[in-house]
Amino acid sequence: MAKGHVVVDSERCKGCELCIGVCPKGSIHMSEGFNAKGYRTAVWVNPDGACTGCALCALVCPDTAIAVYREVVPRVGAANAASN
């Protein structure tokens, strides 16, 4: 199972909302505040740990304001089966 962590560079983000539309887990929302350029930016919200690190958000971002880090966590049953 994969777990993702998304970092949005709020100073590069222009608030186009493309990332919100492609996130299959709904983990990206618009922030309440504004950046130095006056844009309302995207923010990563992942309270239930649903993000898998698919990186669709980073792929569609026209301003390269999103970095995605992915960690693959082996399943407990898969680890036991591999050792047998």
N, C-alpha and C positions, 0 to 999 in steps of 0.2 A: 504494500500500500504506500502511496506517495503522499507526502505532506509538503505544502508549498508555503512560501513566505514572500510577500510582494512588498516592494519598496517603491513609493511614488515620489519622485523629485518634484516637490510642489512649486519650485521656482521655474521649472521647465514646462510643467503642465499648463495647457491653455483651456482646459475644461471642455473639450470637444465631446466627451461622454461616449466615445467609441468603445472604450474598455468596458464600460458598464454593460453595454449591449451584448458583448461577446462572452462575458464571464458566465460559464455554465453553473456556477455555484452561487452567484449573486453576492460575491464577496467584495465588490467595489461599489462605492457610493460617492455622491458629491459631498464635499466638505461644506461646513457652515460658513467658514471664513474665506478670505481672499488672499492670494499671494501678492507680492510686491508690484506685479504688473496689473493687478486688478481683476485677475481671473479667479473664478470659483473653481477649485481643483478637485481632482479625484482623490479618494482616500480609501485605503484597504481596511475593510472591516471583516474580521473572520472569527466571530465569537465561538462558533461551534467547531472550528477546525476543519471546515469543509474544503478549503482550498487544496487542490492536488498539485499545484505548480505547473499546470498545463501550458502556461505562458501565452495563451491567446491574447490576453490584455496587452502584453509587451509587443506582440507581433503587429497589432493594429494601431498602436500609438504612433501618430505621425511626428511627435516631438521627442521620441526616445526617452520619455520621462519615467518609464517603468522598468524596474529590474525584478526578475523572478528568481528565487532560490528554491531548489527542490531537493528534498531529502527522501530517499526511498527507505521505508521502514519495512523490514521483512515481517511477514505474518508469523504468528507463533506456530501455527500448524505447519506452515511451509518450512520453517527452520527445523522442526522435528523430523519431517519427512526427508529432508536433505541429509540429515545425519545418519539415517538408517540405511 
